């Protein structure tokens, strides 16, 4: 869910980058 939100906001980011960012936010 969160990864899809980031993907729609930042289409330039690769799927792997979106997943890493979503992991950081889920931990924080």
C-alpha distance matrix in Angstrom:
0.0 3.8 5.4 5.2 6.5 8.9 9.9 10.9 12.7 14.3 15.1 17.8 15.7 15.6 12.7 14.4 14.6 11.0 10.4 13.5 12.5 9.2 11.7 14.2 12.3 11.4 15.1 16.6
3.8 0.0 3.8 5.4 5.1 6.4 8.6 10.0 10.7 12.1 13.7 16.0 13.7 14.2 11.9 13.1 12.4 8.7 8.7 11.0 9.3 6.2 9.3 11.2 9.0 9.0 12.7 13.6
5.4 3.8 0.0 3.8 5.4 5.2 6.1 8.7 9.9 10.2 11.1 13.2 10.6 10.6 8.1 9.6 9.3 5.6 5.9 8.9 8.0 5.8 8.9 11.2 10.2 10.6 13.9 15.1
5.2 5.4 3.8 0.0 3.8 5.4 4.9 6.2 8.6 9.8 10.0 12.9 11.3 11.4 9.1 11.8 11.7 8.1 9.2 12.4 11.4 9.5 12.7 14.9 13.5 13.9 17.4 18.4
6.5 5.1 5.4 3.8 0.0 3.8 5.4 5.3 6.3 8.5 10.0 13.0 11.7 13.0 11.6 13.9 12.8 9.2 10.9 13.4 11.2 9.5 13.2 14.5 12.4 13.5 17.0 17.2
8.9 6.4 5.2 5.4 3.8 0.0 3.8 5.4 5.0 5.7 7.8 10.1 8.4 10.2 9.5 11.4 9.6 6.3 9.0 10.8 8.4 8.0 11.8 12.5 11.1 13.0 16.0 16.1
9.9 8.6 6.1 4.9 5.4 3.8 0.0 3.8 5.5 5.2 5.2 8.0 6.9 8.0 7.4 10.4 9.4 6.5 9.4 11.9 10.6 10.3 13.8 15.2 14.3 15.8 18.9 19.4
10.9 10.0 8.7 6.2 5.3 5.4 3.8 0.0 3.8 5.7 5.7 9.4 9.6 11.3 11.1 14.2 13.1 10.2 13.0 15.5 13.6 13.1 16.8 17.9 16.4 18.0 21.3 21.4
12.7 10.7 9.9 8.6 6.3 5.0 5.5 3.8 0.0 3.8 6.2 8.9 9.3 12.0 12.5 15.0 12.9 10.3 13.6 15.2 12.6 12.8 16.6 16.8 15.2 17.5 20.4 20.0
14.3 12.1 10.2 9.8 8.5 5.7 5.2 5.7 3.8 0.0 3.8 5.4 5.7 9.0 10.4 12.6 10.3 8.6 12.3 13.5 11.4 12.5 16.0 16.1 15.4 17.9 20.4 20.1
15.1 13.7 11.1 10.0 10.0 7.8 5.2 5.7 6.2 3.8 0.0 3.8 5.4 7.6 9.2 12.2 10.8 9.5 13.0 14.8 13.5 14.5 17.8 18.5 18.1 20.2 22.9 23.0
17.8 16.0 13.2 12.9 13.0 10.1 8.0 9.4 8.9 5.4 3.8 0.0 3.8 6.5 9.4 11.6 9.8 9.9 13.5 14.4 13.5 15.4 18.2 18.6 18.8 21.3 23.4 23.5
15.7 13.7 10.6 11.3 11.7 8.4 6.9 9.6 9.3 5.7 5.4 3.8 0.0 3.8 6.6 8.1 6.0 6.4 9.9 10.7 10.1 12.1 14.7 15.2 15.8 18.1 20.0 20.4
15.6 14.2 10.6 11.4 13.0 10.2 8.0 11.3 12.0 9.0 7.6 6.5 3.8 0.0 3.8 5.4 5.2 6.3 8.7 10.0 10.7 12.4 14.4 15.6 16.7 18.4 20.3 21.3
12.7 11.9 8.1 9.1 11.6 9.5 7.4 11.1 12.5 10.4 9.2 9.4 6.6 3.8 0.0 3.8 5.4 5.1 6.2 8.7 9.9 10.5 12.3 14.4 15.4 16.3 18.4 20.0
14.4 13.1 9.6 11.8 13.9 11.4 10.4 14.2 15.0 12.6 12.2 11.6 8.1 5.4 3.8 0.0 3.8 5.4 5.1 6.2 8.7 9.9 10.6 12.5 14.4 15.3 16.7 18.5
14.6 12.4 9.3 11.7 12.8 9.6 9.4 13.1 12.9 10.3 10.8 9.8 6.0 5.2 5.4 3.8 0.0 3.8 5.4 5.1 6.2 8.6 9.9 10.7 12.4 14.2 15.5 16.6
11.0 8.7 5.6 8.1 9.2 6.3 6.5 10.2 10.3 8.6 9.5 9.9 6.4 6.3 5.1 5.4 3.8 0.0 3.8 5.5 5.1 6.1 8.6 10.0 10.6 12.1 14.3 15.3
10.4 8.7 5.9 9.2 10.9 9.0 9.4 13.0 13.6 12.3 13.0 13.5 9.9 8.7 6.2 5.1 5.4 3.8 0.0 3.8 5.5 5.1 6.1 8.7 9.9 10.4 12.3 14.2
13.5 11.0 8.9 12.4 13.4 10.8 11.9 15.5 15.2 13.5 14.8 14.4 10.7 10.0 8.7 6.2 5.1 5.5 3.8 0.0 3.8 5.5 5.1 6.4 8.8 9.9 10.8 12.4
12.5 9.3 8.0 11.4 11.2 8.4 10.6 13.6 12.6 11.4 13.5 13.5 10.1 10.7 9.9 8.7 6.2 5.1 5.5 3.8 0.0 3.8 5.4 5.1 6.3 8.6 10.0 10.6
9.2 6.2 5.8 9.5 9.5 8.0 10.3 13.1 12.8 12.5 14.5 15.4 12.1 12.4 10.5 9.9 8.6 6.1 5.1 5.5 3.8 0.0 3.8 5.4 5.1 6.1 8.6 9.8
11.7 9.3 8.9 12.7 13.2 11.8 13.8 16.8 16.6 16.0 17.8 18.2 14.7 14.4 12.3 10.6 9.9 8.6 6.1 5.1 5.4 3.8 0.0 3.8 5.5 5.1 6.2 8.6
14.2 11.2 11.2 14.9 14.5 12.5 15.2 17.9 16.8 16.1 18.5 18.6 15.2 15.6 14.4 12.5 10.7 10.0 8.7 6.4 5.1 5.4 3.8 0.0 3.8 5.5 5.2 6.1
12.3 9.0 10.2 13.5 12.4 11.1 14.3 16.4 15.2 15.4 18.1 18.8 15.8 16.7 15.4 14.4 12.4 10.6 9.9 8.8 6.3 5.1 5.5 3.8 0.0 3.8 5.4 5.1
11.4 9.0 10.6 13.9 13.5 13.0 15.8 18.0 17.5 17.9 20.2 21.3 18.1 18.4 16.3 15.3 14.2 12.1 10.4 9.9 8.6 6.1 5.1 5.5 3.8 0.0 3.8 5.6
15.1 12.7 13.9 17.4 17.0 16.0 18.9 21.3 20.4 20.4 22.9 23.4 20.0 20.3 18.4 16.7 15.5 14.3 12.3 10.8 10.0 8.6 6.2 5.2 5.4 3.8 0.0 3.8
16.6 13.6 15.1 18.4 17.2 16.1 19.4 21.4 20.0 20.1 23.0 23.5 20.4 21.3 20.0 18.5 16.6 15.3 14.2 12.4 10.6 9.8 8.6 6.1 5.1 5.6 3.8 0.0
